[in-house]
């Protein structure tokens, strides 16, 4: 017989196995903090450029939203920023170059 130790018949994990709660705490929490901060910063940039924050929610609120919801919050912020940029862009009116008569196409 080559087996010198008794067979393991238990379904319990080994003491050295990774605990999912610890892995979540060590990996997900720092990532959530980083993404929350980055989205807070992006919302602040948008507020500085356009005068109003995305969807009129302060950058701090956007940071908390992204921290709590993750990828869904990032997508919401992206949509809000795009909507705000389109709203503040103004109409696309061709500008005159200053040559020719007013109203002329030449």
N, C-alpha and C positions, 0 to 999 in steps of 0.2 A: 504494500500500500504506500502510495506517495503522499497521501493527505495526512498530515500530522496534527492539524487542528480540526476541531469539530465543524461541521457544515453550518453555515449561517442560514437559519430558517425564518428570521424575522424580516418584516417589511419596513421596519423603522430605519431611518437614515443613520449613517455613521455619524459619530460625534464631530467629525471633521468636515462634514458636508456643509455647503453654503446655506445659510438661513435666508429665505427670500425677503423677510422683513429688513434684515440688515443690508442686503444688497439694494433694496429699494431706497433705504435711507441714505446709503453712501453714494448711490448713482443718481437717482431721480431728484432728490432734494437740491443738490448743487446745480444740476441742469435746469431745474425750474427757476432757481434764483437767477442764474445767468440769463435765461431767456426773458424773464420778467424785467430785469434791468435793461437789457437791450431794447425791448419794446417800450419801456419807459423813456429811454433816450430817443427813440424814433418818434414817439408821440410828441416829445418836447421839441424836436427839430421841426416837425410839422407845424406846431403851434408858433414857433419863431418865424417860419417862412410865410404862413398864411394868416396869422393873427388869431386863429381859433384852433383849438385842439380837435382831433378827429372825433366826429359825432358829438362834439361839445362835452366830452369826458376828459377830465384832467389827465396828464401823463401818469400821475400816481395811481389813478384808478385803472388805467391801461396796464400798468405793471402788475397790479394785483390780479386783474382778470387773466393775464397771460400766465402768471404764477399758478393760479388755481386750475385753469383749463388746459394749459399746454398748447398743443398744435391748433386746437380750435380757436383759442384766443389770438394766436399769431395770424391765422387766416382772417379773423374778424378785424384785426387792426389793419391788415393789408387792404381789405375792402374799404374800410373807413378812410384810410389815407388816399386811396385812389378816387373815392367819391369826393373827398375834400379838394383834391387837386383839380378835378374836372370842374367843380363848382367855382373855384377861385380863378380858373384860367381865363375866363371871359370868352367872348365870341371871336371866331376867326374871321376878322375883317381884313381884306387886303389893304395895305397902306400905300399911299401915293409915294412915288420917289421924288416928287417935287418938279418933275419935268412935264411940259405940255400944259394944256388948258385944264382947268378944273372940270371934272366929269369926263374927260377924254380917255379913251382906252389906249391911246398911243403914248 
